[in-house]
């Protein structure tokens, strides 16, 4: 291990009457989407790169953020994305527009290049709404981060996000996709999707059951660099 790495892992656990009845063990998540990398670029560069293609933020609503020229609906980095602006990823109780979110869609995973909405990966295919009606799930508060540091030849920082989804709908609810929505703190809401994973198989949450989804962000710092 000679190069620093930022990795994303995902795990899921199905519960019924307090017993684990399914899910899958921690595995590498398939990808961040374009919005995540544009977010990193905004943090590092502000809006200086707002002259190139594929640097827009398409919100989960489908709207495109403004460019640094102030012109609406242009495909550029938004002018207000400066290195001092932070993002909120922790989902509050009942909030299905921020944090870890789940959906029933089966659309293929896509990094999200291009400026045509059909070519972009900016939201879950079919978000499962918060609630207790048919097809809905109760979104619990997302846990506070409990990062760990593992020393050694390579120092490993790991920050797990966990969120529970409770089924009180009276029937089964099927989850096929999972993602992370982030909320920009700009005085008004601007949700963007940072990651999306199509699950290896459907997870069926029985009535009165729970689903726990865990995303773990891992940063690996090598002890030394080599050419």
C-alpha positions, 0 to 999 in steps of 0.5 A: 500500500503506497498511495492514500485511499478513500474507500466506501463500504456498505453492509445491510442487516434485516431484523424481525422481532429482534432477530437478524433474518437476512442482509449481507456482510460489509463489502466494497460499495460500487461507486461514488457518483459524479456529484461527490467528485464535484463536491471535492473539486468545489472544496479544493478549488471553489468555483474556479473550474466552472468553465468546464463540462460535467462540473454541475451539481444536479440536485435530487429534485432534478434542478441544476445548480447555478454557475459562478456567473449567476446564470441559472441552469448551467452545467457548471460548479455552483458559484456558492460552492466555496472551500468554506461551505460544509455539507450535512450528511446525517439524517434526522428522524423522519427525514428521507431527503438527507443521510442514508436513503433507500429505494425500490428502483432497479436502475443500473448503477451509473457514475453520472457523466454528461449534462442530460438528466437521463445520463446522470446519477443524481437521485435514487431511481425510486425513493421509498418515502418516510411514513407508515402507509403501504410501501413506506418505511420509517426513517430513524435518526442516523447515528452520530459518527464514531470514527476509529483509528487503526495504527500500523504501517498504514494508518486506517481511519474508519467512519461508519454511518448507520441508519435504521428503517422501520416497517409499520406499513402493514405489509412487506416493503422491498429495498433494491437500492441504497444511497447517500443524500447530502444537504448543502447549508446555503440558507436554502436546501440543496440536496445532492446524491453522493453515492448510490448502490444497487443491492446484490439482491432484493431485501424484503422487510416484513411488517414490523421488521427493520433494515439497518444500512451501514456505510463506512468511509475509510481513509488509508494513509500509508506509512511512506510513499514510494515511486 
